[in-house]
Every structure is written in C-alpha cells, then in structure tokens.
Amino acid sequence: MAKNQILTQSAEETMALAKRLARHLKGGAIICLYGDLGCGKTTFVKGMASGLKINPTKVNSPTFVLMNIYEGKSPLYHFDFYRLETVDEIGAIGYDEFLYGDGISVIEWAERFGSLLPKEYLSVKFSHKGEGKRLLRFQAKGGKYKELLIKATQSQINKCCFVSM
C-alpha cells in the first residue's frame, strides 16, 4: 500500500493541491474522502473541479441531494454520504452507475460505504492541524492508484510538502 501525506497551510493550498492532483486523474477514477465536518473535504473537491476545467464556485456540498454532477474536461461526480445511515440507502441511489462510469467520482464520508467500498480507489484522510492547516493522508488501494501516487509525487503536485511514509 503506497502512502503519502501533505500538510497544507490554508484553504487555497488545499485547493491548489487538489487541482494539481486532478490533472493526473482519468475517467473511472474513484477518490474517497474521510474526515470530520469542516476539515476541508469540499474545499478539496473545489480544487479538483478547477483542475478538471470546472468552475469551483459551482461546487458545493451535496449533503442534501447526495450527489452533484459537474461537467468539465471529465465529468465530476461528487457524492456526500453524510446523511446516509445504511449501506442499503447507498445502494438505493444507484451510485454504481456513476462510480464505474467514464467520469471521476469523489465521495465525501466514504466510511459510510461499508461493504460497498470499491476494491481500488485513492483514499484521502483529512485532519485539522491548527488555524487553516490540514494534514492530508493519501493511501492507494490497488495498482492504478499506486501508480497515480508515484506519478503525482514525481511531478511534485506539492513541491515542498509531499512526504513519502
């Protein structure tokens, strides 16, 4: 399992990091986001959107609608499972139609996926580290995501702060 971590100093740095990462993503990519309320998950998605040529101001947390679709270089499927309590509720929304499609899927509150969690994905765990600072821990699950992390670190998606563990 490939692992990396990055400390961002502001929301702008978090968005810039996600923007650079998005440039390495291809259709069918699955990014699972974990972390407490207010830890930067939606900010990260805004940065991903920008990297996919989607206006980041259009991105908002889909907490009440469960999923938003943003059209850009590749479609971005933005899921938020915060309000879902069971795996059955997730299955009922038809997530797999999008998750395994041509777009890029990003899932907030991915821990709610339970047994439906895909076998391969990129995990990003967020934690607060002080005023505006966030520690993002990246973990690759599966071969193509290990390659993604290697490419991302080689291209220095965050020149000063990407640290292999």
N, C-alpha and C positions, 0 to 999 in steps of 0.2 A: 504494500500500500504506500503510494507516494504521498508525502505530507509537506506542506509549506505553511508559513504564517507571515502575516504582514500587519504592521502597526500603522494605521492612518491617523493623521493629526487633526483632521477636520472632515466635514461632510463633503467638501469639494475634493479632497484627496480620495475619499471613498468612491465618489462618482468617477473620478479620473481613472482610478484603478480598474473599476468595472468596465469602463469604456474601452480601455486597452485590452482587457481580457475578452470582451465581446468580439473583438476583431479576429480572434483565433477560433471562434465557435462556428460550427457548421450545422446545417439543418439536422434535426433529430437530437441535438444536444439537450441534456437534462441537467439543470443546476438546482440543487436542493439547499435551501437556506434555513438555518437554525439560529435561534437566539431570542432573548426576551423582547417584550414590547419596547419600541423606541431605541433599539440598538443599531439601526442603520440598514435593515433589510430592504425597505422600499427605496431608500437613497441609493443603494447598490443597484437596484433594478433600473432606476432612472439613468444611472451611468451606463448600464448595459444597453438600454434603449438608445442612448446617444451614440454608442459605438455601432449600432445597427441602423443608423440614419433615421431614427425615430425621435421626434421632439420630446425631450424628457419632461417638459411641463405637462404633457398629456398623461403621464404615468401617475397613478395614484393607487393606494392600497385597495385591492378589490375585496376587502373584508366582507362587505355586504352583498356582493354579487358573485363571489367565489373565483371568478376568472375574468380577466380583461384580455382582449386581443389587440395588439398594436402592429400595424403594417409598416414595414421598412425594408431594408436590404434582405432580411429574412423575417417572417412573422415571429413576433414575440408573444408567447402565451404566458401570462402572468397569473398564477394561481395563488390563493391565500386560503389556507385550511384552518385558520384560527377559530372560526365559528363551528367547525365540524367536530363532532364528538366520536363518531364511529367510522370504522373502515367501510361499512355498508353505505354511509352517506357519501363518502368519497366515490365509491363505485357507481353510485346512482347518478352522478353528474356527467358521466361519460368522459372522464379525464383521459382515458387511454387513446381515444380518437385523436387527441391533440398531442399527448405525450410522445407517441410513437409516429408522429407525422413529420412534415418537412420543416416545421418551424423550430424555434428554440424555446424550450419550456423552462420556466423558473418558478419554483414552488416555495412560498413562504410557509413556515410552520410545517415543514416536511416531516417532522417527527410524528404527525398525525396519520401519515401514510400507512404505518404499521406493516402488515404483511403484503401490502400493495406496492411497497417501495421497489423501484426497479433494481435489477441486478447491477447495472452500470450507471454511474452518474458522478457529477462533481459536487461534493459537499462543501459548503461554506458555513462555518460556525462563527457567529459574531459575539463579542463580549465588550462591555464598557471598560475603558481604562482611564477614566478621568474626563474632564471637560472637553468634549468634541473628539476625544480619542477612541478609536475602536481597534481591537485586535481581531483580525480575520484569519481563521484557520482553515486552510484548504486541504481536502483529502480526496484523492482519486479512488473511485471504486470501479475497477475494470480497466482494461488495456488502453482503450482510446482516451480515457481521462488521465491516465498516467502520462501518455504522450502529450496531451494538452498541457499539463503542468510543466513538463520538461520544455516544451516549446515556449510557453509563457515565461518561464524563468530565464531561458536562454535569450529571449528577446527583451528581457528586463521590463516586464509590464509595470514594475515599480522599482526603478533603478536603485534606490537607496535602501529599501526596506524588505525585500523578498529574502527570506532566510530559510534554507533547507533544514529540515529537522532529521 
